[in-house]
Amino acid sequence: MEKKAAPHAAVDRALRLLILLRETESLSVTEVAGHLEVSASAAHRLLSAFRARDFATQDAARRYRAGPALRAGERQRTIDDARIALRPSIAAVQTELDETVNLWVLEGVLVRNIDGIESTQALGIRLNAWERVPAYCSAVGKALLARFSDAEVERMHRGGLPRWPSSRMTSMAQLIEHLQQVRERGYATNLEEAVAGVCGVGVAIRSSLGGVIAGVSCAVPTVRFSGLRSRQVARTLRHAAEEMEDVLIGAGSGR
């Protein structure tokens, strides 16, 4: 019969498991048992408790990885690092285009705005007009989804496309077809799909910092938006994204 651990020993093992999950890519039950010097059944019970609280997840190979609850603080620190590192680039793009420029990160099937600089024009888009929006009806969101394969995009949206009042897409088939066009062009557009009166262009930043997938967009009032203007904005954003990729590579190597 397995001897019951003293309360302080149980806490110590939980803390050691937290550290293991943070510092190791993946772990089996046997490996955890060895590190903690407990039986496999005890390791499994502890890992099950961690899974129940989202401190651990289990992959298809039945190995355990750090869960979202454990990664949340680390991810936010990484996002803060990206915001600081890319702020000068965002400012340079805004100065060149004099339109509202935003920095976004992909969070599941949504994109979240993490930084931006407003246009100085009398008719401009308010900064942070929306904080989160479904990726499929956002220019930058579509640019980020285009980084994934069709199968991955379908898995991400296995519950269907999130409803959004002004969205023009109603099916996965439409989204998959549209993403192929985005991949061919290297940028995506948004024609009043996120909010009425606002169009935009979005580009993915192909380097990531700590697993954070980011993109940059330019929001333009519909009255100033045209095919020519969208192509001009796209050229500026694509060039800026290349520079941002170099910045993130440098920031990552310095961590």
C-alpha positions as CSV (number, residue, x, y, z in Angstrom):
1,M,0.0,0.0,0.0
2,E,1.4,3.4,-1.0
3,K,2.3,5.6,2.0
4,K,0.3,8.8,2.1
5,A,2.5,11.9,1.6
6,A,2.7,14.6,4.2
7,P,0.9,17.8,3.3
8,H,4.1,19.7,2.7
9,A,5.5,16.9,0.6
10,A,2.4,17.0,-1.6
11,V,2.7,20.8,-2.1
12,D,6.4,20.4,-2.9
13,R,5.6,17.8,-5.6
14,A,3.0,20.0,-7.1
15,L,5.4,22.9,-7.3
16,R,8.1,20.7,-8.8
17,L,5.6,19.5,-11.4
18,L,4.8,23.2,-12.2
19,I,8.5,23.8,-12.9
20,L,8.8,20.6,-14.9
21,L,5.9,21.6,-17.2
22,R,7.3,25.1,-17.7
23,E,10.8,23.9,-18.5
24,T,10.1,20.7,-20.5
25,E,8.4,20.5,-23.9
26,S,6.5,17.3,-23.0
27,L,6.5,14.6,-20.3
28,S,5.1,11.1,-20.0
29,V,3.6,9.8,-16.8
30,T,6.6,7.6,-16.3
31,E,9.0,10.5,-16.7
32,V,7.0,12.6,-14.2
33,A,7.0,9.7,-11.7
34,G,10.8,9.5,-12.1
35,H,11.4,13.2,-11.6
36,L,9.1,13.4,-8.5
37,E,10.2,10.0,-7.1
38,V,6.6,8.7,-6.8
39,S,4.7,5.8,-8.3
40,A,3.2,6.0,-11.8
41,S,-0.3,6.0,-10.3
42,A,0.5,9.0,-8.0
43,A,2.0,10.9,-10.9
44,H,-1.1,10.2,-13.0
45,R,-3.4,11.5,-10.2
46,L,-1.3,14.7,-9.9
47,L,-1.3,15.2,-13.7
48,S,-5.1,14.6,-13.8
49,A,-5.6,17.3,-11.2
50,F,-3.4,19.7,-13.2
51,R,-5.4,18.9,-16.3
52,A,-8.7,19.6,-14.5
53,R,-7.4,23.1,-13.7
54,D,-5.9,23.8,-17.2
55,F,-2.3,23.7,-15.8
56,A,-1.6,20.7,-18.1
57,T,-2.8,19.4,-21.4
58,Q,-2.4,15.9,-23.0
59,D,-1.5,15.5,-26.6
60,A,-2.3,12.7,-29.1
61,A,0.8,10.7,-27.9
62,R,-0.6,10.9,-24.3
63,R,2.3,13.1,-23.3
64,Y,1.7,16.1,-21.0
65,R,2.5,19.7,-21.8
66,A,2.0,23.1,-20.0
67,G,-1.6,24.1,-20.1
68,P,-3.2,27.5,-20.8
69,A,-3.4,28.4,-17.1
70,L,0.4,27.9,-16.8
71,R,1.2,29.7,-20.0
72,A,-1.1,32.8,-19.5
73,G,1.4,34.9,-17.7
74,E,4.3,33.9,-19.9
75,R,2.2,34.7,-23.0
76,Q,1.3,38.1,-21.7
77,R,4.9,38.9,-21.0
78,T,5.8,37.8,-24.6
79,I,3.0,40.0,-26.0
80,D,4.3,43.0,-23.9
81,D,7.8,42.3,-25.3
82,A,6.4,42.3,-28.9
83,R,4.5,45.5,-28.3
84,I,7.6,47.3,-27.1
85,A,9.8,45.9,-29.8
86,L,7.5,46.7,-32.7
87,R,6.3,50.2,-31.5
88,P,8.8,52.1,-33.5
89,S,7.8,50.2,-36.7
90,I,4.1,50.9,-36.1
91,A,4.9,54.6,-35.7
92,A,6.9,54.6,-38.9
93,V,4.0,53.0,-40.9
94,Q,1.5,55.4,-39.4
95,T,3.7,58.4,-40.3
96,E,4.0,57.2,-43.9
97,L,0.3,56.3,-44.5
98,D,-1.3,58.7,-42.0
99,E,-4.0,56.2,-41.4
100,T,-4.8,54.2,-38.2
101,V,-2.3,51.4,-37.8
102,N,-2.8,48.5,-35.4
103,L,-0.9,45.5,-34.1
104,W,-2.8,42.3,-33.5
105,V,-2.2,38.8,-32.1
106,L,-4.1,35.6,-32.9
107,E,-6.0,34.1,-30.0
108,G,-7.8,30.9,-31.2
109,V,-10.3,32.0,-33.9
110,L,-10.1,35.7,-32.7
111,V,-7.6,38.5,-33.2
112,R,-6.9,40.8,-30.3
113,N,-5.6,44.4,-30.7
114,I,-2.5,45.0,-28.6
115,D,-1.3,48.4,-29.9
116,G,-1.9,51.0,-32.5
117,I,-1.5,54.7,-33.5
118,E,-4.4,56.8,-34.8
119,S,-4.6,58.7,-38.0
120,T,-4.1,62.5,-37.7
121,Q,-6.7,63.2,-40.4
122,A,-10.0,64.8,-39.5
123,L,-11.8,61.7,-40.8
124,G,-10.0,58.8,-39.3
125,I,-10.6,55.5,-37.5
126,R,-10.6,55.7,-33.8
127,L,-7.9,53.7,-32.1
128,N,-9.1,50.4,-30.6
129,A,-12.5,50.8,-32.2
130,W,-12.8,47.1,-31.4
131,E,-10.5,45.0,-29.2
132,R,-11.4,41.5,-30.4
133,V,-13.0,40.4,-33.6
134,P,-13.4,37.0,-35.3
135,A,-10.3,36.5,-37.5
136,Y,-12.3,35.5,-40.6
137,C,-14.0,39.0,-40.9
138,S,-10.8,41.0,-40.2
139,A,-8.1,41.8,-42.7
140,V,-5.3,41.0,-40.4
141,G,-7.2,38.0,-39.1
142,K,-7.5,36.5,-42.6
143,A,-3.8,37.2,-43.2
144,L,-3.0,35.2,-40.1
145,L,-5.4,32.4,-40.9
146,A,-3.7,32.1,-44.3
147,R,-0.5,31.0,-42.5
148,F,-2.2,27.7,-41.7
149,S,-3.2,24.9,-44.0
150,D,-6.9,24.5,-45.0
151,A,-7.1,21.4,-42.7
152,E,-5.8,23.4,-39.7
153,V,-8.2,26.3,-40.4
154,E,-11.1,23.8,-40.5
155,R,-10.0,22.2,-37.2
156,M,-9.7,25.7,-35.6
157,H,-13.3,26.4,-36.7
158,R,-14.8,22.9,-35.9
159,G,-17.6,24.7,-34.0
160,G,-18.4,26.8,-37.1
161,L,-17.6,30.5,-37.9
162,P,-18.3,32.8,-34.9
163,R,-21.3,35.0,-35.6
164,W,-20.5,38.6,-36.4
165,P,-23.2,41.2,-37.4
166,S,-21.4,42.6,-40.5
167,S,-19.7,39.5,-41.7
168,R,-20.1,38.6,-45.3
169,M,-18.9,35.0,-45.0
170,T,-21.4,32.3,-44.0
171,S,-19.5,29.0,-44.6
172,M,-16.1,27.4,-44.2
173,A,-16.0,26.7,-48.0
174,Q,-16.1,30.5,-48.6
175,L,-13.4,31.1,-46.0
176,I,-11.1,28.4,-47.4
177,E,-11.5,29.7,-51.0
178,H,-10.8,33.3,-49.8
179,L,-7.7,32.3,-47.9
180,Q,-6.2,30.8,-51.0
181,Q,-6.5,34.3,-52.6
182,V,-4.9,35.8,-49.6
183,R,-1.9,33.4,-49.8
184,E,-1.5,34.3,-53.5
185,R,-1.6,38.1,-52.9
186,G,0.4,38.1,-49.6
187,Y,-2.1,40.3,-47.9
188,A,-5.8,40.5,-47.0
189,T,-8.5,43.1,-47.2
190,N,-11.6,43.9,-45.1
191,L,-14.5,45.6,-46.8
192,E,-16.7,46.8,-44.0
193,E,-16.8,43.2,-42.7
194,A,-15.8,44.0,-39.1
195,V,-17.6,47.3,-38.8
196,A,-19.6,49.6,-41.1
197,G,-17.7,52.4,-42.7
198,V,-14.3,50.9,-42.2
199,C,-12.1,49.1,-44.7
200,G,-8.6,47.7,-44.1
201,V,-5.5,45.9,-45.2
202,G,-3.7,43.3,-43.1
203,V,-0.4,41.5,-43.3
204,A,1.0,38.6,-41.2
205,I,4.3,39.0,-39.4
206,R,5.9,35.7,-40.3
207,S,8.3,35.6,-37.4
208,S,6.9,34.7,-33.9
209,L,8.2,35.6,-30.5
210,G,7.6,32.8,-28.0
211,G,4.8,31.3,-30.1
212,V,2.9,34.6,-30.4
213,I,1.5,35.0,-33.9
214,A,1.1,38.7,-34.8
215,G,0.0,40.8,-37.7
216,V,-0.2,44.5,-38.6
217,S,-3.2,46.3,-40.2
218,C,-4.2,49.7,-41.5
219,A,-7.8,50.8,-41.1
220,V,-9.1,53.3,-43.6
221,P,-12.5,55.0,-43.8
222,T,-14.6,53.5,-46.7
223,V,-14.8,56.9,-48.4
224,R,-11.0,56.9,-48.8
225,F,-10.6,53.3,-49.7
226,S,-10.1,52.0,-53.3
227,G,-8.3,49.3,-55.2
228,L,-5.3,51.6,-55.8
229,R,-5.2,52.7,-52.1
230,S,-5.4,49.1,-50.9
231,R,-2.5,48.1,-53.0
232,Q,-0.4,51.1,-51.9
233,V,-1.2,50.3,-48.2
234,A,-0.4,46.6,-48.8
235,R,3.1,47.4,-50.2
236,T,3.9,49.6,-47.2
237,L,2.6,47.0,-44.8
238,R,4.4,44.1,-46.4
239,H,7.7,46.0,-46.4
240,A,7.1,46.9,-42.7
241,A,6.2,43.3,-41.8
242,E,9.6,42.2,-43.2
243,E,11.4,44.7,-41.0
244,M,9.2,43.6,-38.0
245,E,10.2,40.0,-38.6
246,D,13.9,41.0,-38.3
247,V,13.1,42.9,-35.1
248,L,11.3,39.9,-33.5
249,I,14.1,37.6,-34.5
250,G,16.5,39.9,-32.7
251,A,14.2,40.2,-29.7
252,G,13.9,36.4,-29.5
253,S,17.7,35.8,-29.6
254,G,18.1,38.3,-26.8
255,R,15.7,36.5,-24.4
